[in-house]
Amino acid sequence: MRRTRKTKIVATLGPACLEPKQMEALLEAGVDVFRINMSHTNHELLARLYGQVRALEQTLGRPVGILADLQGPKIRLGTLPGGQVSLHEGQRLKLQCIASSDDPDILPIPHPEVFSSLKQKHCLLIDDGKLRLRTFAAKADSAEAFVEIGGVLKDRKGINLPDTLMPISAMTDKDRSDLSAALALGVDWVALSFVQRPEDVAELRKLVQGRAAIMSKIEKPKALERLDEIIELSDGLMVARGDLGVELPLETVPGIQKRIIRACRMAGKPVVVATQMLESMIQFAAPTRAEVSDVAQAVFEGADAVMLSAETASGQHPLEAVSMMNKIAYEVEGDPLYRQILDAQSNAPEETTPDAIMAAVAQVTHTIHAKAIVCWTKSGSTGLRAARERPEAPILALTPLEQTARRLCLAWGLYCVMTEDAHDLDDVVGRAAQIAYEEGFAGSGERIVITAGIPLGTPGATNLLRVAFAGSR
């Protein structure tokens, strides 16, 4: 299970891979973190999957991250006459806060919070953007709109409101219940859907109380207006391109993806690129060339992780999808342009001792052609600082805490190893040299660069850089 691939792979669990043997095959093929989509998972299944992943950790001898993805609020249409209506361009409609309608010119939207925020000229996208309406009048419990893009509209289809800041929490009662169950088990990451503002992340952080890392899903245009504040309050971000591509012009999404990746890299926080990465592999055993280019682009940009959704959860070829993602990442990381792009986008270190040390670690590693960087990290902050530099050499993150090792499975370039805390400076150097050798990252006598914090065990106190030679003690 030793990997030199720096970009991590997140795979979603679902009907296609619920058995331990299937999950083990996915891990061996390249998965670093399993995502559990709470939109389709009850608490009993959640507990079962959690137990299976933890058992596989013991079998394979390496930490595996678990990400619980909360569903978030869903704005849906009510019931239509006969189950569906046909809308044509230019048609005028009345939108009402009711559960059902018998009039084809009245659309029921049973969400009072929509009408409290809807304004004139706001856009409504229905059924993943297949139909588009534009309001020309709005009241407290109704609105009038005309059809910009028509078609057949069916009952209970989802509604997106890209122009509207909804006065609702990003968490529903279901999300709170799911969160409680996930935290009780010990999941490593919790993903928050429907983030519109930093206050949404702050609300979740109060509930989590440090028991898991928080990943904010950027899927709403309003979140982009306060992106830096959301990054500051989050432990990581997910570029949820599905909803972004519904609520924003499709042609803007690649640029937004780059912007989010670079902002997260600057902040030193993991960023995952998600949605439709190898979509055709839900049905077919090979991806399209465009999909391969899409995954490669995310890797070239330096994203911490790339994610598979339906490809592994419900697709016909989950193992082939992970293997393909793994091959693409390895190929890109071996391309000479990859290092040039990462170096061109590197950020100046902040004016702190830990940042200065990690910048020096990357430089020393490059200058002396060290085989590996070994960082001792208890809270995970030293590991994340090392990953932020995007160094050439692999990074071994040594930690005594299972929770830290599992969370860092999502971070670029980090290979996490569980080991007891160092006892003194000699142990810091000696055990780092031994583990680098035993894990196969450096041969006997080859140079490694070691970083840690003195006094030992002090979170965030990275202040040590040592060059040593790998080998058994």
C-alpha positions as CSV (number, residue, x, y, z in Angstrom):
1,M,0.0,0.0,0.0
2,R,3.0,2.3,-0.3
3,R,2.1,5.2,-2.7
4,T,4.2,7.9,-4.2
5,R,1.2,9.5,-5.9
6,K,0.7,12.9,-4.4
7,T,-2.9,13.7,-5.5
8,K,-5.4,11.8,-3.4
9,I,-8.5,9.9,-4.6
10,V,-11.9,10.1,-2.9
11,A,-14.4,7.4,-3.8
12,T,-18.1,7.4,-2.9
13,L,-19.5,4.3,-1.4
14,G,-22.9,3.0,-2.7
15,P,-24.7,-0.1,-4.0
16,A,-21.8,-0.9,-6.4
17,C,-19.3,-1.3,-3.6
18,L,-20.8,-2.0,-0.2
19,E,-19.1,-5.3,0.5
20,P,-15.7,-5.4,2.3
21,K,-14.0,-7.3,-0.6
22,Q,-15.1,-4.6,-3.0
23,M,-14.0,-1.8,-0.7
24,E,-10.6,-3.5,-0.2
25,A,-10.1,-3.8,-4.0
26,L,-10.9,0.0,-4.3
27,L,-8.3,0.8,-1.6
28,E,-5.7,-1.3,-3.3
29,A,-6.5,0.3,-6.6
30,G,-5.8,3.8,-5.2
31,V,-8.6,5.1,-2.9
32,D,-7.3,7.2,0.0
33,V,-10.7,8.5,1.4
34,F,-14.2,7.0,1.3
35,R,-17.1,9.4,1.0
36,I,-20.5,8.4,2.4
37,N,-23.3,10.4,0.8
38,M,-25.9,11.0,3.6
39,S,-28.5,11.8,0.9
40,H,-28.7,8.0,0.3
41,T,-27.5,6.5,3.6
42,N,-29.4,5.7,6.8
43,H,-27.8,5.5,10.1
44,E,-27.7,1.7,10.2
45,L,-25.8,1.6,6.8
46,L,-23.6,4.4,7.9
47,A,-22.5,2.4,11.0
48,R,-22.0,-0.7,8.9
49,L,-19.8,1.1,6.3
50,Y,-17.8,2.9,9.0
51,G,-17.0,-0.5,10.7
52,Q,-16.0,-2.1,7.5
53,V,-13.6,0.8,6.6
54,R,-12.0,0.6,10.1
55,A,-11.6,-3.2,9.8
56,L,-9.9,-2.7,6.4
57,E,-7.5,-0.2,8.0
58,Q,-6.3,-2.9,10.3
59,T,-6.0,-5.5,7.5
60,L,-4.1,-3.2,5.2
61,G,-2.0,-1.5,7.9
62,R,-2.6,2.1,6.7
63,P,-5.0,4.9,7.8
64,V,-8.1,5.5,5.6
65,G,-10.2,8.7,5.8
66,I,-14.0,8.8,6.0
67,L,-16.0,11.8,4.7
68,A,-19.6,12.1,5.7
69,D,-21.4,14.4,3.1
70,L,-24.5,16.1,4.6
71,Q,-27.4,16.5,2.2
72,G,-28.4,20.1,3.0
73,P,-31.7,21.8,2.2
74,K,-33.5,20.9,-1.0
75,I,-35.8,23.3,-2.7
76,R,-38.4,21.4,-4.8
77,L,-41.4,22.1,-6.9
78,G,-44.8,20.9,-5.5
79,T,-47.4,18.7,-7.4
80,L,-48.5,19.7,-10.8
81,P,-51.8,18.9,-12.6
82,G,-51.4,15.4,-14.1
83,G,-47.9,15.2,-12.8
84,Q,-46.4,17.4,-15.5
85,V,-46.9,20.5,-17.6
86,S,-45.4,21.8,-20.8
87,L,-43.9,25.3,-20.7
88,H,-43.0,27.3,-23.7
89,E,-40.7,30.3,-24.2
90,G,-42.3,33.6,-23.3
91,Q,-45.1,32.0,-21.3
92,R,-46.2,33.9,-18.2
93,L,-46.6,32.0,-14.9
94,K,-47.7,32.6,-11.4
95,L,-45.5,31.1,-8.6
96,Q,-47.3,30.5,-5.4
97,C,-46.4,29.2,-1.9
98,I,-48.7,26.2,-2.1
99,A,-48.1,22.4,-2.1
100,S,-50.0,21.6,-5.3
101,S,-51.8,23.2,-8.2
102,D,-54.5,22.3,-10.6
103,D,-53.8,25.2,-12.9
104,P,-51.0,24.8,-15.5
105,D,-50.3,28.5,-15.3
106,I,-49.6,28.3,-11.5
107,L,-46.4,26.6,-10.3
108,P,-46.5,25.5,-6.6
109,I,-43.3,26.1,-4.6
110,P,-44.1,25.1,-1.0
111,H,-41.1,27.0,0.5
112,P,-42.1,30.3,2.1
113,E,-38.3,31.2,2.5
114,V,-38.1,31.4,-1.3
115,F,-40.8,34.1,-1.5
116,S,-39.3,36.1,1.4
117,S,-36.1,36.5,-0.7
118,L,-37.2,36.3,-4.3
119,K,-37.0,39.7,-6.1
120,Q,-37.7,41.1,-9.5
121,K,-35.5,39.8,-12.3
122,H,-34.3,36.8,-10.2
123,C,-33.6,33.6,-12.1
124,L,-35.2,30.2,-11.2
125,L,-33.5,27.1,-12.6
126,I,-35.6,23.9,-12.5
127,D,-34.6,20.3,-13.1
128,D,-30.8,20.9,-13.1
129,G,-31.2,24.0,-15.2
130,K,-33.1,22.3,-18.0
131,L,-35.9,24.9,-17.6
132,R,-35.3,28.6,-16.7
133,L,-37.7,31.2,-15.5
134,R,-37.2,34.9,-14.8
135,T,-39.4,36.9,-12.3
136,F,-40.9,40.2,-13.2
137,A,-42.9,40.8,-10.0
138,A,-42.5,39.4,-6.5
139,K,-44.6,39.5,-3.3
140,A,-44.5,38.0,0.1
141,D,-46.2,34.7,-0.9
142,S,-46.2,34.8,-4.7
143,A,-44.3,35.9,-7.7
144,E,-44.8,36.3,-11.5
145,A,-42.3,35.0,-14.0
146,F,-41.9,34.3,-17.7
147,V,-40.3,31.3,-19.3
148,E,-36.8,31.8,-20.8
149,I,-36.2,28.2,-21.5
150,G,-39.2,25.9,-21.8
151,G,-39.8,22.1,-21.9
152,V,-41.7,19.4,-20.0
153,L,-41.8,20.1,-16.3
154,K,-42.5,17.3,-13.9
155,D,-43.5,17.0,-10.2
156,R,-41.0,17.6,-7.4
157,K,-38.1,18.7,-9.5
158,G,-35.3,20.6,-7.8
159,I,-35.1,24.4,-8.0
160,N,-31.9,26.4,-8.0
161,L,-32.0,30.2,-7.3
162,P,-28.6,31.6,-8.3
163,D,-29.5,35.2,-7.7
164,T,-31.2,34.7,-4.4
165,L,-29.6,34.7,-0.9
166,M,-31.8,32.2,0.9
167,P,-32.5,33.1,4.6
168,I,-32.2,29.5,5.7
169,S,-29.5,27.5,7.5
170,A,-27.3,25.2,5.5
171,M,-28.4,22.4,7.8
172,T,-31.8,20.8,8.1
173,D,-33.1,18.6,10.9
174,K,-32.1,15.6,8.9
175,D,-28.5,17.0,8.6
176,R,-28.3,17.5,12.4
177,S,-29.4,14.0,13.0
178,D,-27.0,12.6,10.4
179,L,-24.2,14.8,11.8
180,S,-24.8,13.5,15.4
181,A,-24.7,9.8,14.1
182,A,-21.5,10.5,12.1
183,L,-19.7,12.2,14.9
184,A,-20.7,9.5,17.4
185,L,-19.0,6.9,15.1
186,G,-15.9,9.1,14.6
187,V,-15.9,10.1,10.9
188,D,-12.8,12.2,10.0
189,W,-14.4,14.8,7.7
190,V,-17.9,16.3,7.5
191,A,-18.9,18.0,4.2
192,L,-21.4,20.9,4.4
193,S,-23.8,21.4,1.4
194,F,-25.6,24.6,0.5
195,V,-23.0,27.0,1.9
196,Q,-23.9,30.6,1.0
197,R,-22.0,32.5,3.7
198,P,-19.3,32.0,6.3
199,E,-22.0,32.0,9.1
200,D,-23.1,28.6,7.7
201,V,-19.7,27.1,8.3
202,A,-19.5,28.7,11.8
203,E,-22.8,27.1,12.7
204,L,-21.5,23.6,11.8
205,R,-18.2,24.3,13.6
206,K,-20.1,25.0,16.9
207,L,-21.9,21.6,16.5
208,V,-18.8,19.6,15.6
209,Q,-16.6,21.0,18.4
210,G,-13.4,19.7,16.9
211,R,-14.5,16.1,16.6
212,A,-14.1,16.1,12.8
213,A,-12.6,18.4,10.1
214,I,-15.1,20.5,8.2
215,M,-15.2,20.6,4.4
216,S,-17.3,23.4,2.8
217,K,-18.8,22.5,-0.6
218,I,-18.7,25.5,-2.9
219,E,-21.8,25.0,-5.1
220,K,-23.7,28.3,-4.7
221,P,-22.7,31.5,-6.5
222,K,-23.3,33.5,-3.3
223,A,-20.4,31.5,-1.6
224,L,-18.0,32.9,-4.2
225,E,-18.7,36.4,-3.0
226,R,-17.2,35.6,0.4
227,L,-14.8,32.8,-0.5
228,D,-11.8,33.9,1.6
229,E,-14.0,34.1,4.7
230,I,-15.4,30.7,4.1
231,I,-11.9,29.2,3.5
232,E,-10.7,30.8,6.8
233,L,-13.5,29.1,8.8
234,S,-13.2,25.7,7.0
235,D,-10.6,22.9,7.2
236,G,-11.0,22.2,3.5
237,L,-13.1,22.9,0.4
238,M,-14.8,20.9,-2.2
239,V,-15.4,22.3,-5.7
240,A,-18.9,20.9,-6.3
241,R,-19.0,21.5,-10.0
242,G,-22.5,20.0,-10.5
243,D,-24.5,22.7,-8.8
244,L,-22.0,25.4,-9.8
245,G,-22.6,24.4,-13.4
246,V,-26.3,24.7,-13.0
247,E,-26.4,28.1,-11.3
248,L,-23.6,29.7,-13.2
249,P,-22.8,29.7,-17.0
250,L,-20.9,26.5,-17.7
251,E,-18.1,28.3,-19.4
252,T,-17.2,30.1,-16.1
253,V,-16.8,26.9,-14.0
254,P,-13.2,26.0,-15.1
255,G,-12.0,29.5,-14.2
256,I,-13.8,29.3,-10.8
257,Q,-12.3,25.9,-10.2
258,K,-8.8,27.3,-10.7
259,R,-9.6,30.3,-8.5
260,I,-10.8,28.0,-5.6
261,I,-7.8,25.7,-5.9
262,R,-5.3,28.5,-5.8
263,A,-7.0,30.2,-2.9
264,C,-7.0,27.0,-0.9
265,R,-3.3,26.3,-1.8
266,M,-2.5,29.8,-0.5
267,A,-4.3,29.1,2.7
268,G,-2.7,25.7,3.1
269,K,-6.1,23.9,3.2
270,P,-7.0,20.8,1.3
271,V,-9.2,21.2,-1.8
272,V,-11.2,18.4,-3.6
273,V,-12.4,18.7,-7.2
274,A,-15.7,16.8,-7.6
275,T,-18.6,15.9,-9.9
276,Q,-18.7,14.1,-13.3
277,M,-15.0,13.6,-13.5
278,L,-15.3,10.2,-15.2
279,E,-19.0,10.3,-15.7
280,S,-19.1,8.0,-18.7
281,M,-17.5,5.2,-16.6
282,I,-20.8,4.8,-14.8
283,Q,-21.8,2.8,-17.9
284,F,-18.6,2.1,-19.8
285,A,-15.2,0.5,-18.8
286,A,-13.2,3.4,-20.3
287,P,-13.6,7.2,-20.0
288,T,-13.8,9.8,-22.8
289,R,-10.7,11.7,-23.8
290,A,-12.3,14.9,-22.5
291,E,-12.9,13.3,-19.1
292,V,-9.2,12.2,-18.9
293,S,-8.2,15.8,-19.7
294,D,-10.6,17.2,-17.1
295,V,-9.1,15.0,-14.3
296,A,-5.5,15.8,-15.6
297,Q,-6.3,19.5,-15.4
298,A,-7.3,19.3,-11.7
299,V,-4.1,17.4,-11.0
300,F,-1.9,19.9,-13.0
301,E,-3.5,22.7,-10.9
302,G,-2.3,21.1,-7.7
303,A,-5.7,20.0,-6.2
304,D,-5.2,17.9,-3.1
305,A,-7.8,15.3,-4.2
306,V,-10.1,14.3,-7.1
307,M,-13.4,12.6,-6.3
308,L,-15.5,9.9,-7.9
309,S,-19.3,10.0,-7.1
310,A,-21.7,7.8,-9.1
311,E,-18.7,6.2,-10.9
312,T,-18.0,4.1,-7.8
313,A,-21.3,4.4,-5.8
314,S,-23.6,3.0,-8.5
315,G,-21.6,2.6,-11.7
316,Q,-20.9,-0.7,-13.5
317,H,-17.1,-0.3,-13.3
318,P,-16.1,1.1,-9.9
319,L,-12.7,-0.6,-9.8
320,E,-11.8,0.5,-13.4
321,A,-12.8,4.1,-12.5
322,V,-10.5,4.2,-9.5
323,S,-7.7,2.5,-11.5
324,M,-8.1,5.1,-14.3
325,M,-8.0,8.0,-11.8
326,N,-4.9,6.6,-10.3
327,K,-3.2,6.2,-13.7
328,I,-4.1,9.7,-14.8
329,A,-2.7,11.2,-11.6
330,Y,0.6,9.2,-11.8
331,E,1.1,10.2,-15.4
332,V,0.5,13.9,-14.8
333,E,2.8,14.0,-11.8
334,G,5.5,12.5,-13.9
335,D,5.2,15.1,-16.6
336,P,7.9,17.8,-16.6
337,L,5.2,20.5,-17.0
338,Y,3.6,19.5,-13.7
339,R,6.5,20.7,-11.6
340,Q,6.8,23.9,-13.6
341,I,3.1,24.7,-13.1
342,L,3.3,24.0,-9.3
343,D,6.5,26.1,-8.9
344,A,5.0,29.0,-10.9
345,Q,2.0,29.0,-8.6
346,S,3.9,28.7,-5.3
347,N,3.2,31.3,-2.6
348,A,5.5,33.2,-0.4
349,P,5.6,31.9,3.1
350,E,3.8,33.8,5.8
351,E,6.0,35.7,8.3
352,T,5.9,32.9,10.9
353,T,8.6,30.5,12.1
354,P,6.7,27.3,11.0
355,D,6.1,28.7,7.5
356,A,9.7,29.8,7.1
357,I,10.9,26.4,8.2
358,M,8.6,24.6,5.7
359,A,9.7,26.8,2.9
360,A,13.4,26.0,3.8
361,V,12.6,22.3,4.0
362,A,11.3,22.4,0.4
363,Q,14.3,24.3,-0.8
364,V,16.9,22.1,1.0
365,T,15.1,19.0,-0.2
366,H,15.4,20.2,-3.8
367,T,19.0,21.4,-3.5
368,I,20.4,18.2,-2.0
369,H,18.0,15.9,-3.9
370,A,16.7,14.4,-0.7
371,K,14.6,11.3,-1.2
372,A,11.9,12.2,1.3
373,I,10.7,14.8,3.8
374,V,9.7,13.4,7.2
375,C,7.5,15.6,9.4
376,W,6.4,14.9,12.9
377,T,2.9,16.2,13.3
378,K,0.4,15.8,16.2
379,S,-2.3,18.2,15.3
380,G,-1.7,17.9,11.6
381,S,-0.6,21.5,11.1
382,T,3.0,20.6,10.3
383,G,1.9,18.1,7.7
384,L,-0.5,20.6,6.1
385,R,2.3,23.2,6.0
386,A,4.6,20.7,4.3
387,A,1.9,19.9,1.7
388,R,1.3,23.6,1.1
389,E,4.8,23.9,-0.3
390,R,4.1,21.2,-2.9
391,P,7.7,19.8,-2.6
392,E,9.2,17.4,-5.1
393,A,10.0,14.7,-2.6
394,P,7.3,12.5,-0.9
395,I,6.2,13.6,2.5
396,L,6.0,11.1,5.4
397,A,3.8,12.5,8.1
398,L,4.5,10.7,11.4
399,T,1.8,11.0,14.1
400,P,0.8,9.3,17.3
401,L,-2.9,10.1,16.7
402,E,-5.2,8.0,14.5
403,Q,-7.5,11.0,14.1
404,T,-4.7,13.1,12.6
405,A,-3.5,10.4,10.3
406,R,-7.0,9.8,8.9
407,R,-7.7,13.5,8.3
408,L,-4.4,14.0,6.6
409,C,-5.2,11.2,4.1
410,L,-6.9,13.9,2.1
411,A,-3.9,16.3,1.9
412,W,-1.6,16.5,-1.1
413,G,1.6,14.4,-0.9
414,L,1.2,13.2,2.6
415,Y,1.9,9.5,3.4
416,C,0.7,9.1,7.0
417,V,2.4,6.6,9.3
418,M,1.2,5.9,12.9
419,T,4.0,5.8,15.5
420,E,4.3,6.8,19.1
421,D,5.4,10.3,19.9
422,A,9.1,11.0,19.9
423,H,10.8,11.0,23.3
424,D,13.7,13.3,22.6
425,L,15.6,14.9,19.7
426,D,17.7,11.7,19.0
427,D,14.4,9.8,18.7
428,V,13.0,12.4,16.3
429,V,15.9,11.9,14.0
430,G,16.5,8.2,14.5
431,R,13.0,7.0,14.1
432,A,12.4,9.3,11.1
433,A,15.4,7.7,9.4
434,Q,14.3,4.2,10.3
435,I,10.7,4.7,9.1
436,A,11.7,6.4,5.8
437,Y,13.9,3.3,5.2
438,E,11.3,0.7,6.3
439,E,8.5,2.3,4.3
440,G,10.7,2.2,1.1
441,F,11.0,6.0,0.5
442,A,14.7,6.1,1.0
443,G,17.5,3.5,0.7
444,S,20.1,3.0,3.4
445,G,22.4,6.0,3.6
446,E,20.3,8.2,1.3
447,R,19.5,11.7,2.6
448,I,16.1,12.7,4.1
449,V,15.0,16.1,5.5
450,I,13.3,16.0,8.9
451,T,11.1,18.7,10.5
452,A,9.4,18.8,13.9
453,G,8.5,21.2,16.7
454,I,10.6,21.7,19.8
455,P,9.5,21.4,22.6
456,L,8.1,18.0,21.4
457,G,4.3,17.6,21.3
458,T,3.6,21.3,21.1
459,P,0.9,21.8,18.3
460,G,2.0,24.2,15.5
461,A,5.5,24.8,16.9
462,T,7.4,23.7,13.8
463,N,10.9,25.1,14.3
464,L,13.3,22.3,13.5
465,L,15.0,21.2,10.2
466,R,17.5,18.4,10.1
467,V,19.2,16.5,7.3
468,A,19.8,12.8,8.1
469,F,20.6,9.5,6.4
470,A,17.9,6.9,6.1
471,G,18.5,3.4,7.5
472,S,17.6,1.1,10.4
473,R,18.7,2.2,13.9
